[in-house]
Amino acid sequence: MADVLDLRQFRSSQLESLLAAESVEWSRLLDWDYASSAELIRQYIDARILPGYVLAERMRGRMHPQGYGFFIYEARKGMIGNLFVHPEHRDLHSSLERVLLRHILDTLRATPGLERIEAQLMVFPREALRSSFAGEGFETFARVFLRLPLDREGNAAPARNHSRSGLRIEPWGGASLEEAARLIQHAYQHHVDARINDQYRTYAGAVRFMHNIAHYPGCGVFDPDSSFIARSLPQAGLEGMILASRVKNDVAHITQICVSPERQHQGLGGALLERCLTTLRQQRLRAATLTVTAANSAACSLYRQLGFVTLTEFDAHVWEPARPASSEGL
């Protein structure tokens, strides 16, 4: 029978079979090279600073890991960063995954001062772990992972002359992380995505979000050459932006599209996306991916119009003690 052990008792070399299998799964399901993320996980494991658990069975005097999961703290928030069981040890009921999740949630809920828990586990299909999260009072939001082949021309966004409407689209290099953070905070006021990711709610949180996008491989390697901003004329205020990263040598992931509330429903999001996709095609990339909340019907419609198709659907889970449990996008 497998035991649940503290992740900090292990070296990354002991989990190599899990990390290798996980990399294969990310490539197969999401068209994503997990190598840079796996390397960062190895570094944190070997430094003994990554909180989490390993499910392992003792055989012939050695521990044989079957799965692992970890979480991180950010101020008064806990985020479940990963949960993975080797395909050889899975069952139809995700039993081992639920065991690991139970230990992670128990630890997080017992952490003094914790006010929020977030989890987005993209390789798990919708509803795979929903009952476990629901039993702990989590809100659930349906999310969609979309992919667009770039080896053929897709449908174009509705044409609009933004220079005449007082806007100019220009390369990313003309904006600072702080300026982008202010736009994110403003754009996501009263938006469903701010309920999923509380970094969107405050300037300080949005700065952390932008810093993570620019400097960490969780969403791929940031690609400024295929990222763009939109400024108003003549004031030069930042009105919109699109950020892209490389998740494979020939695949981009669009990590952020946002438009100020005053400029929404004017075609600016579509224009930014089309500019980005044109650049990705010029770079001879094979595909572009993105995620969207299913309840964001306007964005979903735009992406479908441009030719994006669903690769997978997954759930985002959020717990806050002051918010009653409910489900969205069912």
C-alpha positions, -999 to 999 in steps of 0.1 A, spaced: 0 0 0 13 34 -9 22 60 18 18 98 15 51 114 23 64 150 25 78 161 -8 108 177 9 120 142 19 127 135 -18 153 144 -44 142 153 -79 161 122 -92 137 100 -73 107 116 -91 123 115 -126 99 89 -139 69 111 -128 84 143 -144 91 124 -176 56 110 -178 41 144 -170 61 160 -198 48 135 -222 12 142 -211 15 180 -215 29 175 -250 1 151 -259 -28 169 -244 -18 206 -247 9 207 -274 32 221 -247 69 215 -239 69 210 -201 108 208 -199 114 243 -185 87 239 -159 100 205 -150 135 219 -146 122 246 -122 103 220 -102 136 199 -99 154 230 -86 128 237 -59 126 201 -49 164 197 -45 165 230 -25 139 214 -2 117 245 -4 86 232 -23 57 221 0 38 191 -12 33 154 -10 45 122 -27 25 90 -30 50 62 -28 51 25 -22 80 8 -5 93 -22 -25 125 -41 -17 137 -14 6 132 14 -18 104 40 -22 87 39 -56 68 72 -62 34 68 -79 24 105 -79 31 139 -64 16 173 -59 27 206 -46 14 240 -36 28 275 -29 19 304 -7 15 340 -19 7 363 11 -26 350 25 -33 328 -5 -24 292 -13 -22 279 -49 -22 243 -59 6 242 -85 5 206 -95 -11 172 -90 1 142 -110 -2 104 -108 17 82 -132 -7 67 -158 3 32 -147 -12 38 -113 -45 56 -123 -80 43 -121 -113 56 -134 -122 73 -101 -89 93 -98 -85 76 -64 -48 84 -59 -52 119 -72 -79 124 -46 -57 111 -18 -30 136 -27 -55 164 -31 -70 155 4 -36 160 20 -28 192 2 -62 207 10 -59 196 47 -26 213 49 -37 245 32 -69 248 53 -49 243 85 -25 272 76 -31 301 99 -43 333 82 -50 317 48 -79 335 32 -80 320 -3 -71 289 -23 -68 286 -61 -63 257 -84 -62 254 -122 -51 219 -132 -52 220 -170 -44 183 -176 -74 172 -156 -107 170 -177 -137 189 -164 -154 172 -134 -125 148 -127 -119 163 -93 -150 186 -90 -167 166 -62 -136 167 -41 -133 204 -44 -171 209 -40 -170 190 -8 -146 216 6 -168 246 -4 -149 256 -36 -164 276 -64 -159 260 -98 -155 278 -132 -154 259 -165 -124 268 -186 -115 260 -222 -81 253 -238 -82 263 -275 -57 258 -303 -54 274 -337 -32 258 -365 -11 285 -381 0 266 -412 -31 279 -429 -47 313 -429 -75 316 -404 -105 338 -405 -97 375 -400 -110 397 -372 -135 423 -384 -115 451 -400 -114 484 -382 -92 514 -388 -79 520 -352 -58 550 -362 -89 568 -372 -107 558 -340 -79 573 -319 -58 542 -313 -24 530 -324 -12 494 -322 25 491 -316 51 466 -304 52 455 -267 85 472 -260 67 505 -256 51 496 -223 64 489 -188 53 460 -165 38 486 -141 18 503 -168 5 469 -180 -4 461 -144 -26 492 -142 -44 482 -174 -50 447 -161 -65 459 -128 -87 484 -147 -98 459 -174 -108 431 -150 -130 451 -127 -163 431 -123 -150 404 -147 -154 367 -140 -117 361 -144 -110 383 -114 -129 358 -93 -106 330 -106 -73 349 -103 -73 375 -75 -41 390 -89 -63 409 -114 -80 427 -85 -52 449 -73 -23 468 -87 2 449 -65 -13 416 -76 -12 426 -113 24 436 -110 32 401 -96 12 386 -125 32 406 -151 65 397 -134 56 360 -135 47 362 -171 79 380 -180 104 360 -159 91 325 -151 83 296 -175 49 286 -160 31 300 -191 60 295 -214 89 318 -223 77 353 -229 80 364 -265 80 403 -268 83 401 -306 47 387 -309 32 408 -281 16 442 -287 -1 471 -271 -27 497 -281 -24 533 -272 -48 562 -274 -41 592 -296 -29 618 -288 -28 611 -250 -8 578 -255 -27 561 -227 -25 523 -226 -59 509 -238 -52 473 -246 -25 446 -249 -18 410 -260 10 390 -245 24 358 -261 49 331 -249 66 301 -265 55 268 -251 73 248 -278 98 259 -304 69 261 -329 39 267 -306 29 300 -290 5 305 -260 -14 337 -257 -11 345 -220 -31 377 -218 -55 397 -239 -71 427 -222 -88 459 -232 -98 489 -211 -135 490 -203 -139 523 -222 -126 506 -254 -143 472 -252 -168 461 -278 -151 482 -305 -131 454 -321 -98 462 -304 -93 428 -288 -98 412 -323 -74 436 -339 -47 428 -313 -52 391 -317 -50 393 -355 -18 413 -352 -3 387 -329 -14 358 -351 0 375 -382 34 378 -365 33 342 -354 27 331 -389 56 352 -402 77 335 -376 66 302 -392 51 288 -360 29 258 -362 1 266 -338 -11 291 -311 -31 282 -280 -50 301 -253 -74 295 -224 -107 312 -218 -134 311 -192 -165 294 -207 -188 321 -192 -169 347 -212 -192 342 -242 -180 372 -262 -143 361 -261 -153 325 -269 -172 337 -299 -143 358 -312 -118 329 -308 -142 305 -326 -146 330 -354 -108 332 -359 -106 294 -362 -96 283 -327 -109 248 -317 -111 231 -283 -83 208 -273 -96 202 -238 -118 216 -211 -108 219 -174 -120 234 -142 -107 263 -121 -114 260 -84 -115 288 -59 -121 288 -21 -127 319 0 -144 317 34 -167 347 28 -181 334 -5 -208 307 -7 -201 277 -28 -216 276 -63 -207 263 -98 -206 282 -131 -205 272 -167 -221 238 -161 
